[in-house]
């Protein structure tokens, strides 16, 4: 996430929370609370138009209030109580039937991930290298109704129901919601969105109690590796382990540009990052964190069967353009697709293949398809196949660029217009252009269509510098070096 209005809102909202002593009430560090605020704002803006973002700025942080807003506040409190009660009950049932299966034992290397995350396959690969490793997968509380979700001994929900979590939640609802409801954005978003926003802090209170339980079972001399540091449980557990001196590390699971407030700054003591380029970014914004190079995002590396097959086309080129749909909040997608505004005539002579993002809903798909009068939808084909049968790739994700560039495809990146290093990033490769407007995109298509790009031996080295190594064997060795370094640090 790069939107400067949201960043400005988060900075000012945090200062507002400090005035109201909220950090001490919730019981996490300032940096951890900033991560939670970022998760909460995602709930507030997820299904909103770009217009709601205009309200998130420092001048309009506090709403004037009035009878209508007072009534909305009362309704939100009622909704939060109605959500809290079944949430707490489900967690109690979870405890009664002992669905959590966390057995730390002699484990000294502990991975915390998610059952549904694409990086979990990579976690399983790394956790198999050392015998004293365990992988604990977060699962939703509704997983208790699905017996197959808990066959593994290492699955758990990131919440703990007890008297502390319940009464702290009630205190939040009846004391802090009044204060939080002064946010100007609440006047335009739905009650559902504000409820989800506020409930994120209740989830944190329950995650803190679960973190306390797991911390009691965790050896102080352990390495704790997480898939991210901006998630209700992961955030508070990293924060707690940091406070008792355990080693914590986050594996970078996606590439990014400067200014990304999801990745930067890092909360953990270590960052296992992808590339030299990103190592520099972490170093600038996470000055307290130690950095170790690992390699490209694990899920991407495991998708690449071997280096030799990358440049072998699976299908003949049949499309002028392949458009890879964007993931994200509604407003982010709405804003990104403005590069296609009023462009129906511009693409009338182009054959277009659209590949929607797997997380796209019906509305998001319609938003992209409405920009073109004639196109083909990708159905039942792999990304590698779609890349091979397309001449120019239009991407909205830094991650999506990786396979395109590894295949040495002509690529246009239309994402993250506010990233400070965007132009420098776009100059890394001859076959990569950056476009953040309709005119820039049309110009990039014309330039790449006419270009006959020649690649030399330096291309692969540049890919490694910008994105990281994609050899699974090299990544394994880098991981082993990291663990050895941690063990040496703990023995000193």
C-alpha positions in Angstrom: 0.0 0.0 0.0 1.4 3.4 -1.1 -1.4 5.9 -0.8 0.0 9.0 0.9 -3.4 10.1 2.2 -3.7 6.8 4.1 -0.2 7.1 5.4 -0.9 10.7 6.6 -4.1 9.4 8.3 -2.3 6.6 10.0 0.4 8.9 11.3 -2.1 11.3 12.8 -4.4 8.6 14.0 -1.5 7.1 16.0 -0.8 10.4 17.6 -4.5 10.7 18.5 -4.4 7.2 20.0 -1.3 8.2 22.1 -3.3 11.2 23.5 -6.0 8.8 24.6 -3.5 6.3 26.2 -4.6 3.6 23.8 -1.2 2.0 23.3 -0.9 1.3 27.1 -4.5 0.0 27.2 -4.0 -2.5 24.4 -0.6 -3.6 25.7 1.6 -3.7 22.6 4.5 -1.5 21.5 4.1 1.6 19.4 5.5 0.0 16.3 3.2 -3.0 16.7 0.2 -0.8 17.1 1.1 1.0 13.9 1.0 -2.3 12.1 -2.4 -3.1 13.6 -3.7 0.3 12.5 -2.6 -0.5 9.0 -4.6 -3.8 9.1 -7.6 -2.1 10.5 -7.6 0.6 7.9 -7.7 -2.1 5.2 -11.1 -3.2 6.7 -12.4 0.4 6.6 -11.5 1.0 3.0 -11.7 -2.5 1.4 -15.0 -2.1 -0.4 -14.9 1.7 -0.6 -14.6 4.0 -3.6 -11.5 6.2 -4.0 -13.7 9.1 -2.6 -13.4 7.8 0.9 -9.6 8.1 0.8 -10.0 11.8 0.4 -11.4 12.0 3.9 -8.3 10.3 5.4 -6.1 13.3 5.8 -4.9 15.3 8.8 -7.3 18.2 8.5 -10.4 16.0 8.5 -9.3 13.5 11.1 -11.9 14.6 13.7 -15.5 14.7 12.6 -17.8 17.4 14.0 -20.3 14.8 15.2 -24.0 15.4 15.6 -27.1 13.3 16.3 -26.7 11.2 13.2 -23.1 10.3 14.1 -24.1 9.7 17.7 -26.7 7.2 16.6 -24.2 5.4 14.3 -21.8 5.1 17.2 -24.5 3.5 19.4 -25.4 1.1 16.5 -21.7 0.2 16.1 -21.4 -0.6 19.8 -24.4 -2.8 19.6 -23.1 -4.6 16.5 -19.7 -5.1 18.2 -21.3 -6.7 21.2 -23.4 -8.9 18.9 -20.3 -10.0 17.1 -18.2 -10.4 20.3 -20.5 -12.8 22.0 -20.6 -15.6 19.4 -16.9 -15.0 18.7 -16.1 -15.6 22.4 -18.4 -18.6 22.5 -16.8 -20.2 19.5 -13.4 -19.8 21.0 -14.6 -21.4 24.3 -15.9 -24.4 22.3 -12.5 -24.4 20.6 -10.9 -24.8 24.1 -13.4 -27.4 25.3 -12.7 -29.7 22.4 -9.0 -29.0 22.4 -8.8 -28.1 18.7 -5.5 -26.3 19.0 -2.6 -28.6 18.5 0.5 -26.8 19.5 3.4 -28.9 20.7 6.6 -27.0 20.9 8.6 -29.7 22.7 12.3 -29.4 21.8 11.7 -27.2 18.7 14.3 -24.4 18.5 13.2 -23.2 15.0 9.5 -22.3 14.9 7.6 -21.2 11.8 4.3 -19.3 12.1 2.2 -19.2 8.9 -1.2 -19.8 7.6 -3.0 -22.9 6.2 -4.3 -20.9 3.2 -1.1 -18.9 2.4 0.7 -19.6 -0.8 4.0 -19.3 1.1 3.1 -22.3 3.3 4.6 -24.7 0.7 7.9 -22.8 1.0 7.6 -22.9 4.8 7.3 -26.7 4.7 10.4 -26.9 2.5 12.5 -24.8 4.9 11.2 -26.4 8.1 12.2 -29.8 6.7 15.9 -28.9 6.6 16.6 -28.9 10.4 15.1 -31.7 12.5 14.3 -29.4 15.5 11.9 -27.3 13.4 8.1 -26.9 13.7 5.6 -25.2 11.4 2.4 -23.9 13.1 -0.4 -22.9 10.8 -3.0 -20.3 11.7 -6.5 -21.3 10.8 -9.8 -19.5 11.2 -12.1 -20.2 14.2 -14.8 -21.5 11.9 -12.4 -24.3 11.0 -13.7 -26.2 14.1 -16.7 -27.3 12.1 -14.4 -28.9 9.5 -12.7 -31.9 11.0 -10.1 -32.1 8.2 -8.7 -28.7 9.2 -7.3 -30.1 12.4 -5.7 -33.4 11.4 -2.3 -31.8 11.8 -1.0 -31.4 15.4 0.4 -28.0 14.4 -2.7 -26.0 13.6 -4.2 -23.3 15.9 -6.3 -20.3 15.9 -4.6 -17.0 16.9 -7.1 -16.1 19.6 -7.6 -17.1 23.3 -10.9 -16.7 25.1 -10.6 -15.9 28.8 -11.9 -13.3 31.2 -9.1 -10.9 30.4 -9.8 -10.9 26.7 -13.6 -10.6 27.2 -13.7 -7.8 29.7 -10.9 -5.9 27.9 -13.0 -6.1 24.8 -16.1 -4.7 26.6 -14.0 -1.9 27.9 -12.8 -1.1 24.4 -16.4 -1.1 23.1 -17.8 1.2 25.8 -14.9 3.4 26.4 -12.7 3.7 23.3 -15.3 3.4 20.5 -16.7 6.8 21.5 -13.3 8.3 20.8 -12.5 6.4 17.6 -15.9 7.3 16.2 -14.6 10.9 15.7 -12.9 9.7 12.5 -14.2 11.6 9.6 -14.2 8.6 7.3 -16.9 7.0 9.5 -19.5 9.4 8.1 -19.4 7.9 4.6 -18.6 4.2 5.0 -21.0 1.5 5.9 -21.7 0.3 9.5 -20.3 -3.1 8.4 -17.0 -1.5 7.4 -16.7 0.5 10.7 -17.6 -2.6 12.7 -14.8 -4.6 11.0 -12.4 -1.8 11.5 -13.2 -1.6 15.3 -13.3 -5.4 15.7 -9.7 -5.6 14.5 -8.6 -4.2 17.9 -10.8 -6.7 19.7 -9.1 -9.5 17.8 -5.7 -8.1 19.0 -6.8 -8.4 22.6 -7.7 -12.0 22.1 -4.4 -12.6 20.2 -2.4 -11.2 23.1 -3.8 -13.8 25.4 -3.0 -16.6 22.9 0.5 -15.1 22.5 1.0 -15.3 26.3 0.2 -19.1 26.2 2.5 -19.9 23.4 5.3 -17.8 24.8 5.3 -19.9 28.0 6.1 -22.9 25.8 8.7 -21.3 23.7 12.4 -21.7 24.5 14.1 -18.3 24.9 16.9 -19.6 22.7 14.7 -20.1 19.7 14.4 -18.7 16.2 10.8 -17.7 15.4 10.0 -17.2 11.7 6.8 -15.5 10.5 5.2 -15.1 7.1 4.4 -11.4 7.8 4.3 -8.9 10.7 1.0 -7.2 9.9 -1.5 -9.7 11.1 -3.5 -9.8 14.4 -1.6 -12.8 15.9 1.7 -12.5 14.1 2.1 -8.8 15.0 1.4 -9.2 18.8 3.4 -12.5 19.0 6.5 -10.9 17.3 6.1 -8.0 19.7 6.0 -10.3 22.7 8.9 -12.5 21.7 11.0 -9.4 21.0 10.3 -8.2 24.6 11.7 -11.4 26.1 14.7 -11.6 23.9 13.8 -14.3 21.4 15.0 -14.1 17.8 12.2 -13.2 15.4 12.4 -13.1 11.7 10.0 -12.3 8.8 10.3 -13.9 5.5 9.6 -11.4 2.7 6.9 -13.1 0.7 6.4 -10.5 -2.0 8.5 -7.9 -3.8 8.0 -4.2 -3.2 9.1 -0.7 -3.9 10.2 2.2 -1.6 7.6 3.6 0.7 5.5 0.5 1.1 4.0 0.8 4.5 3.0 -2.9 4.7 6.7 -4.0 4.7 8.4 -0.9 6.1 9.5 -0.6 8.8 9.9 -4.3 9.9 8.8 -5.3 13.4 11.0 -8.4 13.7 14.6 -8.5 14.8 15.6 -10.1 11.5 14.3 -9.8 7.9 14.9 -12.6 5.4 14.6 -10.5 2.3 14.6 -11.3 -1.4 17.3 -9.1 -3.1 20.1 -6.6 -2.7 17.6 -3.9 -3.9 15.1 -4.7 -1.1 17.9 -5.2 1.4 18.8 -1.5 0.9 15.1 -0.5 1.4 14.8 -2.4 4.6 18.1 -0.9 5.8 16.8 2.6 5.2 13.5 2.2 7.0 14.1 -0.6 9.5 17.4 0.5 11.1 17.0 -1.7 14.1 16.5 -4.9 12.1 19.2 -7.3 10.9 19.0 -8.3 7.2 19.8 -11.6 5.6 19.4 -12.3 1.8 17.3 -15.4 1.1 16.0 -15.2 -2.5 12.9 -14.6 -4.6 9.5 -15.1 -2.9 9.3 -18.9 -2.1 6.0 -19.4 -3.9 7.4 -18.1 -7.1 10.6 -20.1 -6.9 8.7 -23.3 -6.4 6.5 -22.5 -9.4 9.6 -22.4 -11.6 10.4 -26.0 -12.4 13.9 -25.2 -13.7 15.7 -22.4 -15.3 16.0 -24.0 -18.7 12.3 -24.1 -19.3 11.7 -20.4 -18.7 12.6 -19.3 -22.3 10.9 -22.1 -24.1 7.4 -21.0 -25.3 4.6 -23.4 -24.4 2.3 -21.9 -27.0 2.8 -19.7 -30.1 2.2 -15.9 -29.6 -1.5 -15.2 -30.3 -2.2 -12.0 -28.4 -0.7 -8.5 -28.6 -1.4 -7.8 -25.0 -1.8 -9.8 -21.8 -3.4 -7.8 -19.0 -2.8 -9.2 -15.5 -5.6 -8.0 -13.2 -4.8 -6.3 -10.0 -5.4 -7.5 -6.4 -6.2 -5.2 -3.5 -8.9 -3.0 -2.0 -11.7 -1.7 -4.3 -10.3 1.8 -4.3 -6.8 0.6 -5.2 -8.2 -1.3 -8.2 -10.5 1.5 -9.2 -7.6 3.9 -9.2 -5.2 1.6 -11.0 -7.5 0.9 -13.9 -7.8 4.6 -14.7 -4.9 4.0 -17.2 -7.5 2.3 -19.4 -10.0 5.2 -19.3 -11.5 6.3 -22.6 -9.2 3.8 -24.3 -11.7 1.7 -26.3 -10.5 3.1 -29.6 -6.8 2.9 -28.7 -7.0 -0.9 -28.4 -9.4 -1.6 -31.2 -6.6 -3.1 -33.4 -5.0 -5.1 -30.5 -5.8 -8.6 -29.6 -6.2 -8.7 -25.8 -6.0 -11.5 -23.3 -7.3 -10.8 -19.8 -6.2 -12.9 -16.8 -8.0 -11.9 -13.6 -6.3 -12.1 -10.2 -7.4 -15.2 -8.3 -8.8 -13.1 -5.5 -10.9 -10.9 -7.8 -14.7 -10.9 -7.2 -17.4 -10.4 -9.8 -17.4 -6.6 -9.4 -13.6 -6.3 -9.8 -13.6 -8.5 -12.9 -16.4 -6.3 -14.4 -14.4 -3.2 -13.6 -11.5 -4.4 -15.8 -13.5 -6.0 -18.6 -15.7 -2.9 -19.0 -12.6 -1.0 -20.3 -12.4 -3.0 -23.5 -14.9 -3.8 -26.3 -13.1 -6.9 -27.5 -11.0 -9.3 -25.5 -10.4 -13.0 -24.6 -10.6 -14.3 -21.0 -7.9 -16.6 -19.8 -9.6 -19.8 -18.7 -8.0 -23.1 -17.5 -4.5 -22.0 -18.6 -1.4 -21.4 -16.4 0.3 -18.1 -16.0 3.3 -19.5 -17.8 1.1 -20.5 -20.8 -0.5 -17.0 -20.9 2.8 -15.3 -20.9 4.2 -17.5 -23.7 1.3 -16.7 -26.0 1.4 -12.9 -25.5 3.8 -10.3 -26.9 3.4 -7.5 -24.3 2.5 -8.0 -20.6 0.6 -5.2 -18.7 1.0 -5.8 -15.0 -0.2 -4.0 -11.8 1.9 -6.0 -9.4 5.6 -6.0 -8.7 5.4 -9.8 -8.1 3.7 -10.4 -11.4 6.6 -8.7 -13.2 8.9 -11.5 -12.0 7.8 -14.4 -14.2 7.2 -12.0 -17.1 10.7 -10.7 -16.9 12.2 -14.1 -16.3 10.6 -15.1 -19.5 12.2 -12.0 -21.1 8.8 -10.7 -22.1 8.2 -7.0 -22.9 6.5 -5.8 -19.7 4.7 -2.6 -18.7 4.2 -2.0 -15.0 1.2 0.2 -14.1 1.3 -0.1 -10.3 2.4 2.0 -7.3 2.4 5.5 -8.8 3.5 7.1 -5.6 6.6 4.9 -5.0 9.6 7.2 -4.7 11.9 4.8 -6.6 9.4 4.0 -9.4 11.4 5.6 -12.2 14.6 4.0 -11.1 12.9 0.7 -10.9 11.5 1.0 -14.4 15.0 1.7 -15.8 16.4 -1.6 -14.6 15.6 -3.6 -17.8 15.2 -2.7 -21.5 12.1 -4.7 -21.7 10.4 -3.0 -18.7 8.5 0.2 -19.0 6.5 2.1 -16.3 3.2 3.8 -17.0 0.9 5.6 -14.7 -1.5 7.3 -17.1 -3.4 6.5 -20.2 -1.0 8.4 -22.4 2.1 6.8 -20.7 0.6 3.4 -21.3 -0.2 4.0 -24.9 3.3 5.4 -25.5 4.9 2.4 -23.8 2.9 0.0 -25.9 4.0 1.8 -29.1 7.7 1.8 -28.0 7.8 -1.9 -27.0 5.8 -2.9 -30.1 8.5 -1.4 -32.3 11.5 -2.6 -30.2 13.7 -5.5 -31.1 15.3 -6.1 -27.7 18.5 -8.1 -27.5 19.5 -9.7 -24.2 23.1 -10.3 -23.0 24.6 -12.3 -20.1 24.1 -9.4 -17.7 20.3 -9.7 -17.8 20.1 -12.7 -15.4 22.5 -11.0 -12.9 20.3 -7.9 -13.0 17.3 -10.0 -12.3 19.0 -11.5 -9.2 20.0 -8.0 -8.0 16.5 -6.6 -8.4 14.4 -9.6 -7.4 16.7 -12.1 -5.9 18.0 -15.7 -6.6 15.3 -18.1 -7.8 17.3 -21.3 -7.4 15.7 -23.4 -4.6 19.1 -24.9 -3.8 20.6 -21.4 -3.3 17.7 -20.4 -1.1 18.2 -23.5 1.0 21.9 -22.7 1.5 21.0 -19.0 2.4 18.5 -20.3 4.9 21.1 -22.7 6.5 23.6 -19.8 6.7 20.9 -17.7 8.5 20.2 -20.4 11.1 23.9 -21.0 11.7 24.4 -17.3 12.3 21.5 -17.2 14.8 22.8 -20.2 16.6 26.3 -18.6 16.9 24.7 -15.4 18.2 22.8 -17.3 20.9 25.9 -19.2 22.0 27.9 -16.1 22.5 
